[in-house]
Amino acid sequence: LEVSVENLPDWERVGRLRDDIADHIIKNIGCAHINGSMTSRHPGNLSVSFDGVEGESLMLTLDSRGVCVSTGSACSSGAAEPSHVITALSDDKREALTRAKGSVRITLSHPTTKEDAEYIKECLTTCVASLRQITL
């Protein structure tokens, strides 16, 4: 609790990094979707889906570049089935399953720097494009 209270002022900076990454994704990576609200979420959490890309493949590709992400939502972490949280974000069952299968969760925290965010943006752009070339 003491550590959390000490770091409370830094969450605003972390939230700006998260928003910068989200803006980059929407403006520079086509067919990408932010999962959930950008205003009602933890400042260090960004869930995003990419059409035409399996979340698991993207996670492994990013990992090979030193970027750690998770697939699905935090509450379904480790589950083999698509996230029920992400599938609930759409009334269209097919779209919901596609988004859930193509989603990754990026978690930022106090040690995350602007340079880290820039590297994440660069890797996401490159890796998504590369995976889409393979699958299309």
PAKOLRO-295586 format. One record per residue (C-alpha): z, y, x; residue in three letters. Coordinates in Angstrom, 3 decimals. Layout:
REM residues N
       up    north     east code
        Z        Y        X  ALA
...
This chain:
REM residues 136
       up    north     east code
    0.000    0.000    0.000  LEU
    0.857    2.393    2.824  GLU
   -2.498    1.765    4.528  VAL
   -4.338    2.278    1.234  SER
   -2.567    5.562    0.595  VAL
   -3.238    6.718    4.169  GLU
   -6.950    6.005    3.776  ASN
   -7.304    7.431    0.266  LEU
   -8.941   10.706    1.409  PRO
  -11.578    8.715    3.325  ASP
  -12.890    6.983    0.201  TRP
  -14.872   10.106   -0.669  GLU
  -16.792    9.781    2.625  ARG
  -17.310    6.048    2.030  VAL
  -18.620    6.811   -1.467  GLY
  -21.140    9.283   -0.031  ARG
  -22.376    6.597    2.390  LEU
  -22.724    4.162   -0.527  ARG
  -24.638    6.760   -2.563  ASP
  -26.909    7.505    0.406  ASP
  -27.774    3.811    0.736  ILE
  -28.391    3.542   -3.025  ALA
  -30.645    6.621   -3.005  ASP
  -32.626    5.190   -0.092  HIS
  -33.081    1.874   -1.884  ILE
  -34.333    3.467   -5.102  ILE
  -36.639    5.955   -3.352  LYS
  -38.002    3.707   -0.594  ASN
  -37.895    0.090   -1.758  ILE
  -39.955   -0.553   -4.847  GLY
  -38.758   -2.699   -7.720  CYS
  -35.094   -2.364   -6.793  ALA
  -32.268   -2.030   -9.290  HIS
  -28.717   -0.793   -8.880  ILE
  -26.484   -3.193  -10.805  ASN
  -23.964   -1.335  -12.900  GLY
  -22.893    2.282  -13.005  SER
  -22.952    4.500   -9.930  MET
  -20.101    6.612  -11.280  THR
  -17.750    3.890  -12.516  SER
  -17.501    1.726   -9.433  ARG
  -15.430    1.386   -6.303  HIS
  -16.677    3.783   -3.589  PRO
  -17.195    0.914   -1.163  GLY
  -19.177   -1.337   -3.499  ASN
  -22.927   -1.421   -4.066  LEU
  -24.596   -4.233   -5.981  SER
  -28.385   -4.152   -5.940  VAL
  -31.210   -6.461   -7.018  SER
  -34.702   -6.683   -5.570  PHE
  -37.561   -8.097   -7.640  ASP
  -39.432  -10.865   -5.852  GLY
  -36.600  -11.563   -3.398  VAL
  -33.943  -14.269   -3.569  GLU
  -30.503  -12.831   -2.836  GLY
  -29.605  -15.833   -0.681  GLU
  -32.710  -15.371    1.498  SER
  -32.024  -11.668    1.876  LEU
  -28.403  -12.367    2.786  MET
  -29.458  -14.787    5.542  LEU
  -32.177  -12.463    6.853  THR
  -29.786   -9.513    6.992  LEU
  -27.150  -11.698    8.647  ASP
  -29.602  -12.486   11.454  SER
  -29.685   -8.723   12.121  ARG
  -25.908   -8.358   12.047  GLY
  -25.646   -6.985    8.499  VAL
  -23.196   -8.894    6.328  CYS
  -23.697   -8.852    2.560  VAL
  -22.761  -11.220   -0.239  SER
  -24.780  -12.553   -3.120  THR
  -23.823  -11.977   -6.727  GLY
  -20.768  -10.129   -7.913  SER
  -17.310  -10.191   -6.352  ALA
  -15.862  -12.142   -9.256  CYS
  -18.438  -14.927   -8.880  SER
  -18.370  -15.090   -5.091  SER
  -19.012  -18.628   -3.866  GLY
  -20.350  -19.854   -7.211  ALA
  -23.660  -21.729   -7.298  ALA
  -24.637  -20.277  -10.685  GLU
  -26.043  -16.749  -11.085  PRO
  -23.366  -14.122  -11.611  SER
  -22.331  -13.862  -15.257  HIS
  -21.428  -10.229  -14.583  VAL
  -24.910   -9.291  -13.406  ILE
  -26.649  -11.352  -16.095  THR
  -24.602   -9.496  -18.722  ALA
  -26.143   -6.174  -17.624  LEU
  -29.368   -6.885  -19.504  SER
  -30.152   -8.096  -23.029  ASP
  -33.341   -9.728  -21.746  ASP
  -32.183  -13.181  -20.571  LYS
  -35.136  -13.721  -18.227  ARG
  -34.763  -10.289  -16.606  GLU
  -31.020  -10.823  -16.298  ALA
  -31.434  -14.133  -14.452  LEU
  -34.087  -12.646  -12.152  THR
  -31.815   -9.729  -11.288  ARG
  -28.837  -12.006  -10.716  ALA
  -30.801  -14.288   -8.397  LYS
  -32.185  -11.336   -6.427  GLY
  -28.922   -9.460   -6.013  SER
  -26.771   -8.721   -3.014  VAL
  -23.450   -6.941   -2.792  ARG
  -22.942   -4.453    0.023  ILE
  -19.339   -3.593    0.799  THR
  -18.432   -0.518    2.819  LEU
  -15.004    0.484    4.077  SER
  -13.173    2.998    6.249  HIS
  -14.670    1.774    9.545  PRO
  -18.238    2.134    8.171  THR
  -20.046    4.975    9.941  THR
  -23.132    7.028    9.097  LYS
  -24.915    5.099   11.863  GLU
  -23.945    1.828   10.141  ASP
  -25.373    3.131    6.852  ALA
  -28.627    4.143    8.573  GLU
  -28.907    0.681   10.113  TYR
  -28.272   -0.978    6.738  ILE
  -31.026    1.134    5.136  LYS
  -33.476    0.279    7.920  GLU
  -32.703   -3.439    7.729  CYS
  -32.892   -3.567    3.929  LEU
  -36.282   -1.871    3.918  THR
  -37.708   -4.185    6.586  THR
  -36.153   -7.408    5.321  CYS
  -37.083   -6.907    1.660  VAL
  -40.690   -6.105    2.627  ALA
  -40.838   -9.145    4.896  SER
  -39.427  -11.512    2.274  LEU
  -41.761  -10.167   -0.392  ARG
  -44.753  -10.862    1.853  GLN
  -43.634  -14.467    2.198  ILE
  -43.039  -15.017   -1.512  THR
  -46.020  -13.155   -2.958  LEU
